[in-house]
């Protein structure tokens, strides 16, 4: 919804952990630990009194069954007082934006003056699942009233019951993985391998430059001796990317590789939001203000990751702005193919009016998810932080965010200058 209230929502700062490949340096860190670290870094770097925070909303997609309300546990495990209201949200790759828009709504409504929104994923530690049959045996045994009954249930266990089921990466509604859906989109929109690899190369090149000059590392609160994102490949080239084999369609028609896809990532991000009045009272200069949000959903058969082609045109129409008005445009990179399909849909018009093409110089100037990494719930906070900081540095008037998500959904956000 547009923020027409005089109680504008200010983005004060964002802090995140380094983003690292799942199964590596943070593999012994739980989601809770990563989330607490991001919040701790935000409070510390902003010299913010924990007692001043009214609300915390955090997101996670790969949920820990033992921590059903991750946000509330972050409150208990951090310096925040127990009086801080907290709840957890989850909606795939747009989870972080949901957390931010929920805090924003609270500020506009007047129930919150200072809030923290964020998200976290430990892809290294997904819940280990077993078959329903094995789970039933264990549950029946736990409810047994006698030792004999318990032994009887345990006697039903067979060796194959101990084989875990890998966490599902397929869409429940279609049975296809996101990568398989992206291959279908690439073929329908005639997006070639070279175009996808060019998007990938540019993402790594820009992310590396932004790391070396300190723009990306300024967002990071170091952890376990890591002070930068470890997925950025500074030495990648289009030639090297072209040598990688397709993953989801292994035939000669496949175009999506591990190189032009976002990697499984561990990480957390937290964003500090305040009402404009409270920011002024606190003597804090906002990075940017939130102008408007838009969410969209489509049928997966129309293209699983094409919902940004609905969300962005509607957002621009509602705010009376155009793509040309945007000084910086941040598009989440689930796949190079998805970025290219979204750009084509905006330019040609797809279910909404055409909104034009994008100057490549405006697009993801600090790289995006393919290079930096994609901890599902943390991506929204990471992109909002990166965009707001870069707008402040450049003196930009408007910035646009577009994020696709599993389940054939999308979120779009416009930030406006704090000048």
URWOGI-V818555 format. One line per field, one symbol per residue. ss: DSSP state (a for helix, b for strand, c for the rest). phi: phi as a letter, one per 20 degrees, with the letter a starting at -180 (. if undefined). burial: b if it has 9 or more other C-alpha atoms within 8 Angstrom, else e. A space follows every 10 residues. Layout:
BEGIN
ss: ???
phi: ???
burial: ???
END
This chain:
BEGIN
ss: cbccccccbb bbbbbbcccb bccccccccc aaaaaaaaaa aaaaacccca aaccbbbbbc ccccccccca aaaaaaaccc ccccbbbbbc caaaaaaaaa aaaaaaaaac cccbbbbbbb bbaaacccbc caaaaaaaaa aaacccaaaa aaaaccccaa aaccbccccb ccccccbaaa aaaaaaaacc ccaaaaaaaa aaaaaaaaaa aaccccaaab ccbccbcccc cccccccaaa aacccbcccc ccccccbccc bccbbbbbbb bbbbbaaaaa aacccccbbb bbbbbbbcca aacccccaaa aaaaaaaaac ccaaaccbbb bcccbaaaaa aaaaaaaacc ccccccccca aabcccccaa aacbcaaaaa aaaaaaaaaa aaaacccbbb bbbbbcccbb bbbbbbbcc
phi: .feeffefee eeabcbffec fgndfdfeef gffffffffg fffffelefg fefebccccb defegecfdg gfffgfedef fffffbbdcb blfdgfffff fffgfffffn ecdccdcaab bdffcffedc ffffffffff ffefecffff fffffefcgf feffefgfde fgfcndffff ffffffffel eeffffffff gfffffffff ffenffffee dgblmdcbfd efdfdfbgff ffefefdece ffefcedffe cfefcdrbbc cedbfgffff ffmdeffade eadbdbbcfg fepgdefgfe ffgfffffem dcgffeeccd dgdfbgffff fffffffenb mcffdoddfg feelfdmbff efobfhfeff ffffffffff fffemfeccd cccebgnmcb cccddcgef
burial: eebeeebbbb bbbbbbbbbb bbeeebbeeb bbebbbbbbb bbbeeeeeeb eebbbbbbbb bbbbeeeeeb bbbbbbebeb beebbbbbbb bbbbbbbbbb bbbbebbbee ebbbbbbbbb bbbbebbeeb beebbebbeb beebeeeebb bebbeebeee beebeeeeeb beeeebbbbb bbbbbbeeee bebebbbbbb bbbbbbbbbb beeebbbebb bbbeeebbbb bbeeebebee bbebebbbbb eeebbbbbbb bbbbbbbbbb bbbbbbebbb eeeeebbbbb bbbbbbbbeb eebbbbbbbb bbbbbbbeee ebbeebbbbb bbbbbbbbbb bbbbbbbbbb ebebbebbee ebbbbbbbbb bbbbbbbbbb bbbbbbbbbe bbeeebbbbb bbbbbbebbb bbbbbbbbe
END
